[in-house]
Amino acid sequence: MPRKPSVDEVLRKYGSKIEGQIKSSNVKSASYSRSYVKFKEEMATEFSKYEKWCNSLGSFIRLKVSKKDEEKVKRQIEIAHLNIEPWQALTLSVMTFISVFLLGLLVSVSVALIKGSNSVSFIKGFVSGFPFLFFFLTIILSLFLFYFVNNYPKRLANKWRLKASSQMVPSILYLVVYMRHTPNLEKAVAFASEHLQYPLALDFKKVFYNVEIGKFSSIKESLDNYLETWRDYSTEFIEAFHLIEGSLFEPDNSRRIVTLEKALQVVLDGVYDKMLRFTHSVRSPLTNVYMLGVVLPTLGLALLPLASAMIGGYLKWYHIFILFNMIVPFFVFYLTDKIMILRPGGYGETTLLEKNPLYPNYKSKAHYINAFLICLPFLIIGLLPLIFQYTPIPEMIGLQKDYTFSQLGFGGEDKLFDFKELGGGVAGPFGAGALILSMFIPLGIALFFSIAYNRKTKDLIKERVKTRQLEREFNNSLFQLGNRIGNGTPPELAFGRIAESSKGLMTEDFFKRVNYNIRQMGMSVEKAIFNPKRGAIIYYPSDLIATSMRVLVESSKKGLKVAAMSLMSISEYVKNIQKITTRLRDMLAEIISDMKSNMTFLAPLLSGIVVGLAAMITTILGKLGGLAKLGEGGAALGGLDTLSGLFQVNIMIPPYFLQIAIGIYIIQIIFILTGTLVTINSGEDKLERTNKIGKNLKRGILLYFVTALLATLSLFILASFVLTNL
């Protein structure tokens, strides 16, 4: 009696034959270890620079890492896909601290030795010539770099998670739609890894890589290990995956499909709940950022001219630059960085920016060259006071170093630039004319970035607007496409018929392009959509459309009914995701609107008024000092000479430099806060961030320029009129 074959023998005998007949996937039997390594080299170049530093400077000496920290850093390294050891990350941070500290110490000692070489007492000359401020700033910088480099693996891991989590919902969709018709987890993950974008595609490839190198014995074990990295970040992603795995054990097909659809609903609900909590928790930190990083520093600037005159010249203009253009922006960046880390994943833009035909225009450096040529005259105008005072150019062309307003035909004996003698040198400029000219420096810097950013993103933003319009209309088109295919119409014909029934809509152009490629170019449906040179998808770089069309191409291999069911499923998914997106944007709208108005209206307005106050204070103190020199004026005003001795104009911070510091500070704040708001609203989106920075810079700096100009003129004229009557 012949032996009854076992289940394994039957599967081995007929499995390959069945697979060959149904062609359930176009996933090739390629080496995932090789493809993973190649994919990482191509896509993760940003991290390889850090890896090179770790493998060079970070390997200089081996430092021992505590077991607790080693496990934490090791996990961060694994999430960020870095090829380094925890001790290398620690060594790099220590070596960075030592290098910067020693460099600062060497420069400080050199300066002290050079300055003190002419002194009789070496020690006294060394101490008097030692640049304590520079050395203190070097220590602060070295401590900051130690903190930054030591936490860099954590930053990379968080950045990776933010990017990858924005693709969580599409990845679950790929798995669910694929497993509706082919209940094979390994092939479903392989299908998702081929069609998802970086970085989640890299995660899925690593799942196979870990099996091939023998780290795990099955895809299930490798997946479970990978999902543990999301344990404290996105439990809904893990639950959805477990539901997908559990669907394999459902005996009834209808129950299996219900389980798969439940997985998709779980991840959608989880994303919505987390974003809802985030919108409630982010309001207070953003308000703190605005108050501590914008309002208080700007109000403090109003007192600086008076304070610098009172403390005897210990407060210099370069101190203001260090404080307001280095320390405060770093503080604001630190606070906003903490806010961005709080943002949950699973929601945001994941555009195919690099595949757009207009991408080379976005990357072109010509925009910066053109913008620089346009803005160079503004910078030269702003530097005119320094050019007239410190260069021989005015004498070469027959001009004076300074003029009074009466010489220029405006009336009044106040000087235009007003440099004052101070200890054998000059101080200033203190004049209102110099202050007005200085406003062109931040104006030129802001317009440089605004012009360059707007020109490089203009065309791509127009394409994105069309793509978003297409996405809004795509739900109904998908439903129609599913109906046509379900009624027996081949996909090759269905695209043309949908184009005819979509007259006047954005979807008409997309389906026309697909239909043209099929009929006129002789392409298959897949090539008509995804061909790298002529495919319709490159003109509409949308993850939603790409996902829908990939699923259509794959499911149509199983038959028209399967393709129709898949499209209906995606149509329902699109409907749900659009509802969630709309509700989330509504919740974030108030926060984003408040911060945008503060950044582009209140902060420039307040800063412009502060510049006018600085001009008024300088004018008043200068006039009082002039009156005090007149014996009669001093007696008439009751000891004015004592008042002028207390407030010495020539040791004040010149309003010229104060205004430049304020203007650059406004530019920095717009850069930082715009990037934060875009990340909160859209996740990692380079195109949106660049475009918004360009627009906000233009609005903010023009308002600041106009406000500062009007405030300076009005308050200067008022102060001059009142004091002239005295």
C-alpha positions in Angstrom: 0.0 0.0 0.0 1.6 3.3 -1.0 2.5 5.8 1.7 0.2 8.8 2.1 2.2 12.0 1.3 2.6 14.5 4.1 1.4 18.1 3.9 4.9 19.4 3.5 5.5 17.1 0.6 2.3 18.2 -1.2 3.2 21.9 -0.7 6.7 21.4 -2.0 5.4 19.4 -5.0 2.6 21.8 -6.1 3.5 25.1 -4.5 5.9 26.2 -7.2 3.5 25.1 -9.9 0.6 27.0 -8.4 2.7 30.1 -7.9 3.9 30.0 -11.5 0.3 29.8 -12.7 -1.2 32.6 -10.7 1.9 34.8 -10.6 1.0 36.3 -7.3 3.8 38.8 -7.2 6.4 40.4 -9.3 8.8 40.2 -6.4 12.0 38.7 -7.7 14.1 36.2 -5.8 16.9 38.7 -5.4 19.4 38.8 -2.7 17.8 41.1 0.0 21.2 41.4 1.7 22.7 42.9 -1.4 19.8 45.1 -2.2 19.5 46.3 1.4 23.2 47.4 1.5 23.0 49.0 -1.9 19.7 50.8 -1.0 21.2 52.1 2.2 24.3 53.4 0.4 22.1 55.2 -2.1 19.5 56.7 0.2 21.1 57.1 3.6 24.1 59.3 2.5 23.1 61.9 5.2 24.0 59.4 7.9 27.2 58.1 6.3 29.0 61.4 7.1 28.3 60.9 10.8 29.4 57.3 10.4 32.7 58.4 8.8 33.4 60.8 11.7 32.6 58.0 14.2 34.9 55.6 12.4 37.8 58.2 12.3 37.8 60.7 15.2 35.3 58.5 17.2 37.8 55.5 17.0 40.7 57.5 18.4 40.3 56.0 21.8 37.9 53.5 23.2 35.8 54.9 26.1 33.8 52.6 28.3 30.0 53.2 28.1 27.8 52.3 31.1 25.6 49.3 30.4 22.4 51.4 30.8 23.5 54.0 28.3 25.0 51.4 25.9 21.6 49.6 25.6 19.8 52.9 25.0 22.4 54.2 22.4 22.5 50.8 20.7 18.8 50.9 20.2 19.0 54.4 18.7 21.7 53.3 16.4 19.7 50.3 15.2 16.6 52.5 14.6 18.7 55.0 12.6 20.4 52.2 10.6 23.9 53.4 11.6 26.9 51.2 11.2 28.7 52.2 14.4 29.2 51.1 18.0 27.9 53.0 21.1 31.4 53.7 22.3 32.3 55.4 19.0 29.4 57.8 19.4 30.6 58.7 23.0 34.2 59.0 21.9 33.3 61.4 19.1 31.4 63.7 21.4 34.3 63.7 23.9 36.9 64.3 21.2 34.7 67.1 19.7 34.6 68.8 23.1 38.4 68.5 23.7 39.2 69.6 20.1 37.1 72.8 20.3 38.2 73.6 23.9 41.9 73.2 23.1 41.6 75.3 19.9 39.9 78.1 21.9 42.5 77.9 24.6 45.4 78.0 22.1 43.9 81.0 20.3 43.2 82.8 23.6 46.7 82.2 24.9 48.2 83.3 21.6 46.2 86.6 21.7 47.2 87.2 25.3 50.9 86.6 24.6 50.8 89.0 21.5 49.0 91.7 23.4 51.0 91.4 26.6 54.4 91.3 24.9 54.9 95.0 25.2 54.0 95.1 28.9 56.7 95.5 31.6 55.1 92.8 33.8 54.5 89.6 31.9 51.7 88.3 34.1 49.9 91.6 34.2 50.2 92.0 30.4 49.1 88.4 29.9 46.0 88.8 32.1 45.0 92.2 30.6 45.4 90.8 27.1 43.6 87.5 27.7 40.3 87.4 25.7 38.0 86.2 28.5 34.8 86.7 26.5 36.2 84.7 23.5 37.4 81.9 25.9 34.1 81.8 27.7 32.2 81.5 24.4 34.5 78.7 23.3 33.7 76.8 26.5 30.0 77.3 25.9 30.4 76.2 22.2 32.4 73.1 23.2 29.8 72.1 25.8 27.0 72.6 23.3 28.8 70.5 20.7 29.4 67.8 23.3 25.7 67.8 24.1 24.7 68.0 20.4 27.1 65.2 19.1 26.4 63.0 22.1 22.6 63.1 21.4 23.0 62.9 17.6 22.1 59.2 17.4 18.9 60.1 19.2 18.2 62.9 16.8 18.8 60.7 13.8 16.6 58.0 15.3 13.8 60.5 15.9 14.2 62.0 12.4 14.1 58.5 11.0 10.9 57.7 12.9 9.2 60.9 11.9 9.9 60.2 8.2 9.1 56.5 8.4 6.0 57.0 10.5 4.5 59.3 7.8 4.5 56.1 5.6 2.9 53.8 8.2 -0.6 54.1 6.8 0.4 53.5 3.2 2.5 50.5 4.3 -0.4 48.9 6.1 -2.6 49.7 3.1 -0.1 47.8 0.8 -0.1 44.8 3.1 -3.8 44.7 3.5 -4.7 45.1 -0.1 -2.0 42.6 -1.2 -3.1 40.0 1.4 -6.8 40.3 0.5 -6.0 38.2 -2.6 -2.8 36.5 -1.6 -2.5 35.5 2.1 1.3 35.3 2.1 3.0 37.6 4.7 6.5 37.3 3.2 5.4 38.3 -0.3 3.2 41.1 1.1 6.2 42.6 3.0 8.4 42.2 0.0 5.7 43.9 -2.2 5.5 46.8 0.3 9.3 47.1 0.5 9.6 47.5 -3.3 6.9 50.1 -3.6 7.2 52.2 -0.4 9.6 55.2 -0.3 12.7 55.6 1.8 13.0 55.2 4.8 10.3 52.7 5.6 11.3 50.7 2.5 14.7 50.4 4.0 13.2 49.0 7.3 11.3 46.4 5.4 14.4 45.4 3.4 16.3 45.0 6.6 13.7 42.6 7.8 14.8 40.3 5.0 18.4 41.2 5.4 18.4 40.0 9.1 16.9 36.6 7.9 19.5 36.2 5.2 22.5 36.8 7.4 21.1 34.3 9.9 20.1 36.7 12.7 16.6 35.3 12.7 15.2 32.0 11.3 12.0 33.4 9.8 10.3 36.5 8.6 7.9 36.4 11.5 10.7 36.5 14.0 12.5 39.3 12.2 9.3 41.3 11.9 8.5 40.9 15.6 12.0 42.2 16.4 11.6 45.1 14.1 8.1 46.0 15.5 9.7 46.3 19.0 11.5 49.4 17.9 8.0 51.0 17.6 6.9 49.8 21.0 7.2 53.2 22.8 6.4 55.3 19.8 3.5 53.8 17.8 1.6 50.9 19.4 -1.2 51.2 16.7 1.4 50.2 14.0 2.3 47.1 16.0 -1.4 46.2 16.6 -2.1 46.6 12.9 0.8 44.3 12.0 -0.4 41.6 14.5 -3.9 41.7 13.1 -2.4 41.2 9.6 -0.4 38.3 10.9 -3.5 36.9 12.7 -5.5 37.0 9.5 -3.4 34.1 8.2 -5.0 31.8 10.8 -8.6 32.7 10.0 -10.3 29.6 8.4 -13.1 31.6 6.8 -12.1 34.0 3.9 -14.7 36.6 4.8 -13.5 36.8 8.4 -9.9 37.0 7.1 -10.8 40.1 5.0 -12.6 41.7 8.0 -9.5 41.2 10.1 -7.4 42.8 7.5 -9.7 45.8 7.2 -9.7 46.1 11.0 -5.9 46.4 10.8 -6.2 49.4 8.5 -8.8 51.0 10.7 -6.7 50.5 13.8 -3.7 52.4 12.4 -6.0 55.2 11.1 -7.7 55.6 14.5 -4.4 55.5 16.3 -2.9 58.3 14.1 -6.0 60.5 14.6 -6.0 60.0 18.4 -2.3 60.8 18.7 -2.5 63.9 16.6 -5.6 65.1 18.6 -3.5 64.8 21.8 -0.6 66.6 20.1 -2.7 69.6 19.1 -3.8 70.0 22.7 -0.3 69.7 24.2 1.6 71.8 21.6 -0.2 75.1 22.2 1.6 75.9 25.5 5.2 75.1 24.4 4.7 77.3 21.2 3.4 80.2 23.3 6.4 79.9 25.6 8.7 79.9 22.6 7.1 83.1 21.3 7.2 84.9 24.6 10.7 83.8 25.7 12.3 83.8 22.3 10.6 86.7 20.6 8.7 89.1 22.8 11.1 89.4 25.9 14.3 89.7 23.8 12.8 92.4 21.6 11.5 94.4 24.6 15.0 94.0 26.2 16.5 95.6 23.1 14.7 98.8 23.7 16.6 99.4 26.9 20.0 98.5 25.5 21.0 102.0 24.2 20.3 103.5 27.6 21.9 100.7 29.6 25.1 100.8 27.5 25.4 104.5 28.3 24.9 103.9 32.0 27.4 101.1 32.6 30.4 103.0 31.2 30.9 101.2 27.9 31.3 97.7 29.2 28.5 96.6 26.9 29.7 96.7 23.3 27.9 96.2 20.0 29.5 92.8 19.4 28.1 91.6 22.7 24.7 92.3 21.2 25.5 90.3 18.1 26.7 87.3 20.2 23.6 87.5 22.5 20.9 88.1 20.0 22.3 86.4 16.9 23.9 83.4 18.4 22.7 82.6 22.0 19.0 83.5 21.8 18.5 81.8 18.3 20.2 78.7 19.7 17.9 78.8 22.7 14.8 79.2 20.4 16.1 76.4 18.2 16.5 74.1 21.2 12.9 74.8 22.4 11.4 74.3 19.0 13.4 71.1 18.5 11.9 69.7 21.6 8.4 70.5 20.3 9.1 68.8 16.9 10.2 65.7 18.7 6.8 65.6 20.4 5.1 65.4 17.0 3.6 61.9 16.5 4.1 60.1 13.2 1.7 58.6 10.8 0.5 61.9 9.3 2.2 64.3 7.0 3.6 64.9 3.5 5.6 62.1 1.8 6.1 63.5 -1.6 8.0 62.1 -4.5 9.9 65.3 -4.9 13.1 63.9 -6.5 11.2 62.2 -9.3 9.5 65.4 -10.5 10.8 66.6 -13.9 11.1 70.1 -12.4 13.4 68.9 -9.6 16.6 70.0 -11.3 15.3 73.5 -11.3 14.7 73.2 -7.6 18.3 72.0 -7.0 19.9 74.6 -9.3 22.4 77.1 -7.7 21.6 79.7 -10.4 18.8 81.1 -8.2 21.2 82.0 -5.5 23.6 83.8 -7.9 20.7 85.8 -9.4 19.3 86.7 -6.0 22.8 87.8 -4.8 23.2 90.1 -7.8 19.8 91.6 -7.1 20.4 92.2 -3.4 24.1 93.3 -3.6 23.1 97.0 -4.0 21.1 96.9 -0.8 24.1 95.6 1.1 26.4 98.2 -0.3 23.8 101.0 0.6 23.7 99.6 4.2 27.5 99.6 4.4 27.9 103.2 3.2 28.6 104.8 6.7 31.5 102.4 7.2 32.7 102.9 3.7 32.7 106.7 4.1 34.5 106.5 7.5 37.1 103.7 7.1 38.0 103.7 3.4 39.6 106.3 1.1 36.8 105.9 -1.5 35.0 109.2 -0.6 38.2 111.2 -0.9 39.0 109.6 -4.2 35.7 110.8 -5.6 35.8 114.2 -4.0 33.3 113.7 -1.1 33.4 114.4 2.6 33.5 111.7 5.3 30.2 113.1 6.7 27.5 115.7 6.0 25.0 117.6 8.1 21.3 117.4 7.2 21.4 121.2 6.3 24.2 120.5 3.7 21.9 117.9 2.1 19.0 120.3 2.0 16.9 118.8 4.8 17.5 121.4 7.5 19.1 120.9 10.9 22.7 120.6 12.1 22.6 117.0 13.0 25.2 114.9 11.2 24.1 112.2 8.7 26.5 109.5 10.1 27.7 111.2 13.3 30.9 109.4 14.2 32.3 110.6 17.5 35.9 110.9 18.8 36.8 108.3 21.5 40.2 107.7 23.0 42.2 108.5 19.9 39.7 106.6 17.7 36.2 107.0 16.6 32.9 105.5 17.8 29.6 105.2 16.0 27.8 105.8 13.7 25.2 107.5 15.9 23.4 109.5 13.2 19.8 108.9 12.1 21.0 108.8 8.5 23.3 105.9 9.2 20.5 104.1 11.1 18.2 104.4 8.1 20.9 103.2 5.7 21.6 100.2 8.0 18.0 98.9 7.5 19.0 97.9 3.9 21.4 95.2 5.3 18.7 92.9 6.8 16.4 93.8 3.9 19.0 92.6 1.4 19.8 89.4 3.4 16.1 88.6 3.7 15.3 89.4 0.1 18.3 87.2 -1.0 16.7 84.1 0.6 13.2 85.1 -0.3 13.9 85.6 -4.0 16.0 82.4 -4.3 13.5 80.3 -2.4 10.5 81.6 -4.2 12.1 81.1 -7.6 13.3 77.6 -7.0 10.0 76.4 -5.5 7.5 78.4 -7.7 6.9 75.8 -10.4 7.0 72.8 -8.0 4.4 74.4 -5.7 2.1 74.9 -8.7 2.5 71.2 -9.5 1.8 70.3 -5.9 -1.4 72.4 -6.0 -2.6 70.5 -9.0 -1.6 67.2 -7.4 -3.6 68.0 -4.3 -6.6 69.0 -6.4 -6.2 65.6 -8.2 -6.0 63.8 -4.8 -9.3 65.4 -3.7 -11.0 64.3 -6.9 -9.3 60.9 -7.0 -11.7 59.2 -4.7 -14.6 59.4 -7.1 -12.4 58.5 -10.0 -11.2 55.4 -8.2 -14.7 54.3 -7.5 -15.6 54.7 -11.2 -12.5 52.9 -12.2 -13.3 50.0 -9.9 -16.9 49.8 -11.3 -15.7 49.8 -14.9 -13.1 47.0 -14.2 -15.6 45.1 -12.1 -18.0 45.1 -15.1 -15.4 43.4 -17.2 -13.7 46.4 -18.9 -9.9 45.8 -19.1 -7.8 48.5 -17.4 -6.2 49.4 -20.8 -9.7 50.6 -21.9 -11.0 51.8 -18.6 -8.6 54.7 -18.3 -9.8 56.2 -21.6 -13.4 55.9 -20.6 -12.8 57.5 -17.2 -11.0 60.4 -18.9 -14.1 61.0 -21.1 -16.4 61.1 -18.1 -14.1 63.5 -16.1 -14.3 66.5 -18.4 -13.2 69.7 -16.7 -11.6 68.0 -13.7 -8.0 67.6 -12.8 -8.3 63.8 -13.0 -9.1 64.2 -16.8 -5.5 65.1 -17.5 -4.0 62.3 -15.5 -6.2 59.6 -17.1 -5.6 61.2 -20.5 -1.8 60.8 -20.1 -2.2 57.2 -19.1 -4.5 56.5 -22.0 -2.2 58.3 -24.5 0.8 56.2 -23.3 -1.2 53.0 -23.7 -2.7 53.7 -27.1 -0.1 55.9 -28.8 3.1 54.7 -27.2 2.2 51.0 -27.0 3.0 50.8 -23.3 1.5 48.4 -20.7 -0.6 49.9 -17.9 2.3 49.7 -15.5 4.7 51.5 -17.8 2.1 54.1 -18.9 1.8 55.1 -15.2 5.3 54.4 -13.8 7.7 54.8 -16.7 10.6 57.0 -15.3 10.6 59.3 -18.4 7.0 59.4 -19.7 4.9 57.9 -16.9 1.9 59.9 -15.8 2.9 59.7 -12.1 6.0 61.8 -12.6 3.7 64.8 -13.4 1.6 64.2 -10.3 4.1 63.1 -7.7 1.6 61.9 -5.0 2.0 58.9 -2.7 -1.8 58.4 -2.7 -2.0 58.2 -6.5 1.2 56.0 -6.7 -0.1 53.7 -4.0 -3.5 53.3 -5.7 -2.0 52.7 -9.1 0.5 50.2 -7.8 -2.2 48.2 -6.1 -4.3 48.3 -9.4 -1.3 47.0 -11.4 -0.6 44.2 -8.9 -4.2 43.1 -8.2 -5.1 43.1 -11.9 -2.8 40.2 -12.4 -5.2 38.1 -10.3 -8.2 39.1 -12.4 -10.6 41.9 -13.0 -12.8 41.1 -10.0 -9.8 41.2 -7.6 -8.7 44.5 -9.1 -12.1 46.0 -8.7 -12.3 44.9 -5.1 -8.9 46.4 -4.4 -9.8 49.7 -6.0 -13.1 49.8 -4.0 -11.0 49.2 -0.8 -8.6 52.0 -1.7 -11.5 54.3 -2.5 -12.9 53.8 1.0 -9.4 54.3 2.5 -9.0 57.6 0.5 -12.3 58.8 1.9 -11.3 58.0 5.5 -7.9 59.5 5.2 -9.2 62.7 3.6 -11.7 63.1 6.5 -8.9 62.6 9.1 -6.6 65.0 7.3 -9.3 67.7 7.1 -10.1 67.4 10.8 -6.5 67.4 11.8 -5.8 70.5 9.7 -8.8 72.2 11.3 -7.4 71.5 14.8 -3.9 72.7 13.9 -5.2 75.8 12.0 -5.6 78.0 15.1 -2.2 77.3 16.5 -0.5 77.7 13.1 -2.4 80.9 12.4 -1.5 82.4 15.8 2.2 81.6 15.4 2.3 82.8 11.8 0.7 86.2 12.7 3.2 86.6 15.6 6.1 85.7 13.4 5.3 87.8 10.4 3.3 90.7 12.0 3.8 91.3 15.7 7.5 90.5 16.0 8.6 92.7 13.0 6.2 95.4 14.2 7.5 95.4 17.7 11.1 95.3 16.6 10.6 98.2 14.2 9.2 100.3 17.0 12.2 99.4 19.2 14.6 100.6 16.5 12.7 104.0 16.4 13.0 104.2 20.2 16.8 103.5 20.0 17.1 106.4 17.5 15.1 108.7 19.8 17.1 107.8 22.9 20.4 108.4 21.1 19.1 111.7 19.7 18.0 113.0 23.1 21.2 112.0 24.9 23.3 113.5 22.1 21.4 116.8 22.2 21.5 116.9 26.0 25.3 116.3 25.8 25.6 119.2 23.4 23.5 121.5 25.6 25.6 120.6 28.7 28.7 121.8 26.9 27.1 125.3 26.8 27.5 126.8 30.2 24.2 128.7 30.0 22.3 125.6 29.0 23.6 123.6 31.9 22.6 126.3 34.4 19.2 126.9 32.8 18.3 123.2 32.9 19.5 122.6 36.4 22.7 120.6 36.4 22.4 119.2 32.9 26.2 118.6 32.8 25.8 116.1 35.7 23.1 114.3 33.6 25.3 114.3 30.5 28.2 112.9 32.5 26.0 110.0 33.6 24.8 109.2 30.1 27.8 109.4 27.7 26.7 109.2 24.1 30.1 108.2 22.7 30.2 105.0 24.7 26.7 103.9 23.8 25.9 101.0 21.5 25.4 102.7 18.1 21.9 102.3 16.8 23.4 101.4 13.4 24.7 98.1 14.8 21.7 97.6 17.1 19.4 97.7 14.1 21.5 95.2 12.1 21.4 92.8 15.1 17.6 93.2 15.4 17.0 92.7 11.7 19.2 89.6 11.5 17.5 88.3 14.6 14.1 88.6 12.9 15.4 86.7 9.9 16.7 83.9 12.1 13.4 83.7 14.0 11.4 83.4 10.8 13.7 80.6 9.6 13.4 78.7 12.9 9.6 79.2 13.5 8.6 78.6 9.9 10.5 75.3 9.9 8.8 74.3 13.1 5.3 75.1 11.9 5.8 73.3 8.6 7.0 70.2 10.6 4.0 70.4 12.9 1.6 70.7 10.0 3.2 68.5 7.4 6.0 66.5 8.9 9.3 66.4 7.0 8.5 68.4 3.9 11.5 70.2 2.3 9.6 71.8 -0.5 6.9 73.3 1.8 9.5 74.5 4.3 11.6 76.3 1.6 8.5 77.9 0.0 7.0 79.1 3.3 10.4 80.5 4.5 10.7 82.5 1.3 7.1 83.9 1.7 7.3 84.7 5.4 10.7 86.4 5.0 9.3 88.7 2.4 6.3 89.6 4.5 8.1 89.9 7.8 11.1 91.9 6.7 9.1 94.4 4.5 6.9 95.1 7.5 9.9 95.5 9.8 11.6 97.8 7.3 8.6 100.0 6.8 7.9 100.1 10.6 11.5 100.8 11.6 11.8 103.5 8.9 8.6 105.3 9.9 9.3 105.0 13.7 12.9 106.3 13.2 11.9 109.3 11.2 8.9 110.3 13.3 10.6 109.8 16.7 13.9 111.4 15.5 12.0 114.5 14.2 9.9 114.7 17.4 13.0 114.5 19.7 14.9 117.1 17.5 11.9 119.5 17.6 11.4 119.3 21.3 15.1 119.6 22.2 15.6 122.4 19.7 13.0 124.5 21.5 15.0 124.0 24.7 
